[in-house]
Amino acid sequence: MLRAGLIGLPATGKTTLFSLLTRAGADGATGRFGHNEAHIGTAAVRDDRLDRLTALYEPQRRVPATVAFADVAGAATPRSLVDVGAYREAHALLHVVRAFHADDVPHAAGGVDAARDAQAVEDELILADLEVTERRLERIERDKRKGAGGNLDREAGVLARCREALEDGSPIRSLELERDDARTLRGFQFLSAKPLLLVINLDEDDIGEADRAVELTGLSGMLSQAHVRAVPVCAKIELEIAQLDAEDARMFLADLGLREPGLHRIVRAAYELLGYISFFTVGKDECRAWSIANGSLAPEAAGAIHTDMQRGFIRAEVVSYENLTGRGSLTACRNHGEVRLEGKEYVVQDGDVINFRFAT
């Protein structure tokens, strides 16, 4: 499952968006990490392909891909989140940025300034990671003086690059790292290394300018960085939509000139930001979408279902979503030579429908 942590300054609408995204409310799962409590909730990734496969097979269960969101209530700073497991283990961060005016919400000197606020939180992420980097480099130097072996020199070299970038005010995600170097850093779970999705919380009156939100809020500079994206929403509108039935919600969106709720766009943007794709398993019992990183091999996709399937992987029986839905059945696809047997080196494609053969 994909995991994302919500961050943001006080009164940005972060916790409201968390509740809307996950519908967690009082039933949301919680876990205590360090000195903070992270609330965890999940949101489904909307995928019309799964709907069509479900209509084709009429299974007992339909299971979409999901994203897990973590939220720490209150004014938790990025540096305090270093010790919160749900944030350290997150695949991405969602930064809710205030771009709305409200009489009952205190504003910083100078009024609403999304670019200023976004940079302030980015600076906090950078400082948090700089503290971790410096502590580890000091520890490595002590260990080397004691004659410790291993790959300390390589680790120190990678961390020195990180420290240089952080001291220059650049996040670790901006570095172009070799695969081995990225693997060396993985255990540190740096906050500024995580892909960043800016959720721009708009005024109700600005919803018609959503397509220009990045430009109007002055966030273009941050969007020019690697692994940073943005999606505009209006939490006030989303709250109203969430209280409507499906048909009324559709009409409300149409009146606003929107094709779908912003919350769907947030979930999908988080999914795409990480470069993830979906493959499907189908049958009368269940139709399910599975999340994997783009470029994953067939055994890794099998492992997303169960580790035993990855260990005992033999072959993957693969048919494309387009062929399966176009022919109407797996039998028809076989008769037309559209079902393939793929081995361990097969790179799974978005929309593949797969049945794995494995040894127990």
Summary of the structure (lengths in Angstrom):
residues: 360
radius of gyration: 22.7
end to end distance: 24.2
largest distance: 70.1
contacts: 1132
relative contact order: 0.14
helix: 45%
strand: 23%
